[in-house]
Amino acid sequence: MKPFKLRWPPRAAQEYEKILSRAKGSTGAGPSKASRQIGLFKQVTKALKLLAANPRHPGLRTHPYSSLPHPYDKDQKVFEAYAQNKTPGAYRIFWCHGPGARTITVIAITPHP
């Protein structure tokens, strides 16, 4: 199956860049802080790859999320996928289908509310 194309609105792109820059900047920090930031970056990146390959991948635990509006069609669903699990403030990826076929829009990458 052909992978989905990920679309990055400015907010989501900034959030991903922030996670990346914290991981890059953490190399001078203490070992536990550095490994936490690098680990978060790896987990988010892996979840995004899984999302592009198969939004229904069991590891993502994808499910509808009703507190965010769909940016293109109010009648369509927004979904939440896990980037982390069993972690305080675990990161989630909020996404929706569209615009267009085989496109996923990453709405936000944030710690669990």
CORHUCOR-V698409 format. One record per pair of residues at least 6 apart in sequence whose C-alpha atoms are under 7 Angstrom apart, sorted by the first residue. I is the first residue (numbers start at 1). J is the second residue. Records with the same first field share a line. If there is no record, write none. Layout:
I=J + J
This chain:
3=52 + 53
4=52 + 53 + 102 + 103 + 104
5=52 + 102 + 103 + 104
6=52 + 103 + 104 + 105 + 106
7=103 + 104 + 105 + 106
8=105 + 106
9=107
11=108
12=106 + 107 + 108 + 109
15=109
16=109
19=41
20=41
22=37
23=37 + 38 + 41
26=33 + 34 + 37
27=34
43=83 + 84
44=83
47=60 + 83
50=57
56=62
60=81 + 82 + 83
61=81 + 82
62=79 + 80 + 81 + 82
63=79 + 80 + 81
64=77 + 78 + 79 + 80
65=78 + 79 + 80
66=78
68=78
69=78
70=76 + 77 + 78 + 96
72=99
77=96
78=94 + 95 + 96
79=94 + 95 + 96
80=92 + 93 + 94 + 95
81=92 + 93 + 94
82=91 + 92 + 93
83=91 + 92 + 93
84=90 + 91 + 92
89=111 + 112
90=111 + 112
91=109 + 110 + 111 + 112
92=109 + 110 + 111 + 112
93=108 + 109 + 110
94=106 + 107 + 108 + 109
95=104 + 105 + 106 + 107
96=104 + 105 + 106
97=103 + 104 + 105
98=104 + 105
